[in-house]
Amino acid sequence: MENKTILIVDDTIANLDILGELLDGYDVIDATNGSDALEIVQEEKIDLILLDIMMPHMDGFEVCQRLKKDPYTEDIPIIFITAMSDEDSIEKAYDIGGSDYVTKPFKPKELIARVKRELKLVALQEELKLLASIDPMTKLYNRRYFSKASENMLDLAKREKKELALIMVDIDRFKNINDTYGHDTGDDVIIAFADMLHQMQRESDIICRFGGEEFVILMPETDSDGASVVAHKIKEKTHNIAIEIQNKSLSFTVSSGVSSIKVHDEKTIQAALKRADEALYEAKQNGRDRVCVH
């Protein structure tokens, strides 16, 4: 099982050393100030943060507030570890998004127990999010997940000044398949096509079942030409899918619309989705089994 990564933020080196030794078995990253901590969370996958409050230039409260305002880091649990034991500080820590509050000097076994508890809660929350994000038929992401993930991917593309493109794919004449062979066969067609998409997927791509027989693929670091190449491969590979039904093979085709995303101009993916949908409509109008680029 992959080790969890814990970021410790404290301006006192001795405290970093103590906590580092105590957290043996975890991947530990140190930061001696808030600015460095904010940079680290953008570059590393952090599972938990142990955060001091009293630090120069930027205190722990401000660090926490900035983390919670960023969609990329808002879900990272934060345990405050501080010598401040007054009720106002404790209340503020929880109000701004802290998960737990430990006062110094702390009891080592108690701190470890709290760290383990937070990491277990994170694992449970991730599992529940995954279940809520997956289309049960195809095991691809659902539309709800796509809405959130696409926002995060657009924000990341803006920060890194990278290209972003998407493909909208629709199974041709799907209603005829359902009407002729029944909904069970229609489900088999959707599942077989989804399996093929999953096999073609790059690790960085997001593929979702957008609704019914429609799918969307969001592709980072890809322009419309690159997405068009992938869409044509999808079209060709679909020709090789055969569904066995009533002693014969059922084949089908797909149409696709491709759109690039204007990373610097667009605040959401919606405009790009609309362009891809328009290109998909054009592909349908021009005879289906084809790719159109907006």
SVG drawing of the C-alpha trace seen along z (x, -y; Angstrom):
<svg xmlns="http://www.w3.org/2000/svg" viewBox="-38 -39 54 58">
<polyline fill="none" stroke="black" stroke-width="0.4" points="0.0,0.0 1.3,-3.5 2.7,-5.5 0.8,-8.6 2.6,-11.9 2.5,-14.3 3.6,-17.9 4.9,-19.4 5.0,-23.2 6.9,-24.7 9.5,-27.4 11.4,-25.6 13.8,-23.0 13.8,-21.0 10.1,-20.5 10.4,-19.3 13.0,-16.8 10.8,-15.5 7.7,-15.1 9.7,-13.6 11.1,-10.9 7.6,-10.3 6.1,-9.8 8.5,-7.2 6.7,-5.0 5.1,-7.9 6.6,-10.0 7.4,-13.3 8.0,-16.7 9.2,-19.7 8.4,-23.4 9.7,-26.1 7.3,-28.8 3.9,-29.3 5.0,-30.4 7.1,-27.2 4.1,-25.1 1.8,-26.7 4.3,-26.0 4.8,-22.4 1.1,-21.5 1.0,-22.6 3.9,-20.4 3.4,-17.3 0.4,-15.1 -0.1,-15.8 -2.4,-13.6 -2.3,-15.4 -0.8,-18.7 0.6,-19.2 0.5,-23.0 2.0,-25.3 0.2,-28.6 2.9,-31.0 5.2,-31.6 6.8,-34.8 5.4,-36.6 2.5,-34.2 0.9,-32.4 -0.8,-29.1 -4.3,-30.6 -3.5,-32.4 -1.9,-29.3 -5.0,-27.2 -7.4,-29.9 -5.4,-30.0 -5.4,-26.2 -9.2,-26.0 -9.8,-28.6 -8.0,-26.7 -10.1,-23.9 -6.9,-21.9 -6.0,-21.8 -9.3,-22.4 -9.8,-18.8 -6.4,-18.2 -7.0,-17.7 -5.1,-20.0 -4.1,-19.3 -3.0,-22.3 -0.1,-21.7 0.6,-24.7 1.4,-26.1 -1.6,-28.3 -4.3,-26.8 -6.8,-29.6 -10.4,-28.9 -10.5,-31.7 -7.6,-30.2 -9.1,-26.7 -12.4,-28.0 -10.8,-30.0 -8.8,-26.9 -11.9,-24.9 -13.9,-27.7 -11.4,-28.2 -11.3,-24.5 -8.9,-22.8 -9.7,-19.1 -8.1,-18.8 -6.1,-20.8 -3.3,-19.5 -1.5,-21.7 2.2,-21.5 3.7,-19.8 1.8,-16.9 1.6,-13.2 3.3,-11.2 0.9,-8.3 -2.1,-10.6 -0.7,-12.5 -0.1,-9.3 -3.6,-8.2 -5.0,-11.4 -2.9,-11.3 -4.1,-7.7 -7.7,-8.7 -7.5,-11.6 -5.9,-9.4 -8.6,-6.8 -11.3,-9.4 -9.6,-10.7 -9.5,-7.1 -13.2,-6.6 -14.2,-10.0 -12.2,-9.1 -13.9,-5.8 -17.4,-7.4 -16.5,-10.0 -15.4,-7.4 -18.6,-5.4 -20.6,-8.6 -18.4,-9.5 -18.7,-6.2 -21.3,-5.2 -22.4,-1.8 -22.9,-0.3 -19.7,-1.3 -17.4,-1.9 -16.4,-5.2 -16.8,-8.5 -20.2,-10.0 -21.4,-13.5 -21.4,-14.8 -17.7,-13.9 -16.8,-15.4 -18.3,-18.8 -16.0,-19.0 -12.9,-17.4 -13.1,-19.5 -12.9,-22.7 -9.8,-21.4 -8.2,-20.4 -8.9,-23.8 -7.4,-25.5 -4.3,-23.3 -4.0,-24.0 -4.2,-27.7 -1.5,-27.6 0.8,-25.4 -0.1,-27.2 -0.9,-23.9 -3.3,-23.1 -6.6,-21.2 -9.1,-19.6 -12.1,-17.4 -14.0,-14.9 -17.7,-14.3 -18.7,-10.8 -22.1,-9.4 -23.1,-5.9 -24.9,-6.2 -28.6,-5.1 -28.6,-3.8 -32.4,-4.0 -32.7,-1.7 -30.5,0.8 -32.7,0.7 -35.9,0.9 -34.7,3.8 -32.7,5.9 -33.9,4.7 -32.4,2.7 -30.2,5.5 -28.4,5.6 -28.2,1.8 -26.6,2.1 -24.1,4.6 -23.2,2.1 -22.6,-0.7 -20.5,1.5 -18.4,2.9 -17.7,-0.7 -16.9,-1.9 -14.4,1.0 -12.7,0.0 -12.4,-3.7 -10.9,-2.5 -8.3,-0.5 -7.3,-3.5 -7.3,-5.9 -4.1,-7.8 -3.5,-8.0 -4.1,-11.8 -7.4,-11.7 -10.8,-11.9 -13.4,-9.8 -17.0,-10.0 -20.4,-8.6 -22.1,-12.0 -25.6,-10.6 -27.2,-7.6 -25.0,-6.7 -22.9,-9.8 -19.4,-10.0 -16.9,-12.9 -13.1,-12.6 -11.1,-15.5 -7.5,-15.5 -4.8,-17.6 -1.7,-18.8 -3.6,-18.1 -4.7,-20.5 -7.6,-19.9 -5.4,-18.2 -4.2,-15.7 -7.7,-15.1 -8.9,-14.6 -6.3,-11.9 -7.6,-10.1 -11.2,-10.5 -10.4,-8.9 -8.8,-6.0 -11.9,-5.6 -14.0,-5.6 -11.9,-2.9 -11.6,-0.7 -15.4,-0.8 -15.6,1.0 -13.9,4.0 -16.5,4.3 -19.0,7.1 -21.9,7.9 -23.1,11.5 -26.9,11.5 -29.4,14.0 -26.8,16.1 -25.3,13.1 -22.8,10.3 -24.1,6.8 -21.7,4.0 -22.2,0.2 -20.5,-3.1 -19.9,-6.3 -19.7,-10.0 -17.4,-12.5 -17.1,-16.3 -13.8,-17.7 -13.1,-21.1 -10.1,-22.8 -10.4,-24.8 -9.3,-28.4 -7.4,-28.0 -6.7,-31.7 -10.2,-33.0 -12.7,-30.5 -13.6,-30.3 -15.5,-26.9 -15.6,-24.0 -19.2,-24.8 -18.3,-26.8 -16.0,-24.1 -18.6,-21.4 -21.1,-23.4 -18.6,-23.7 -17.9,-19.9 -21.7,-19.3 -22.1,-21.5 -19.3,-19.5 -20.9,-16.3 -24.2,-17.5 -22.4,-18.3 -20.9,-14.8 -24.4,-13.3 -25.9,-15.5 -23.1,-14.6 -23.8,-10.9 -22.5,-9.7 -19.5,-7.4 -17.2,-10.4 -15.3,-13.1 -15.8,-16.8 -13.6,-19.5 -15.1,-22.8"/>
</svg>
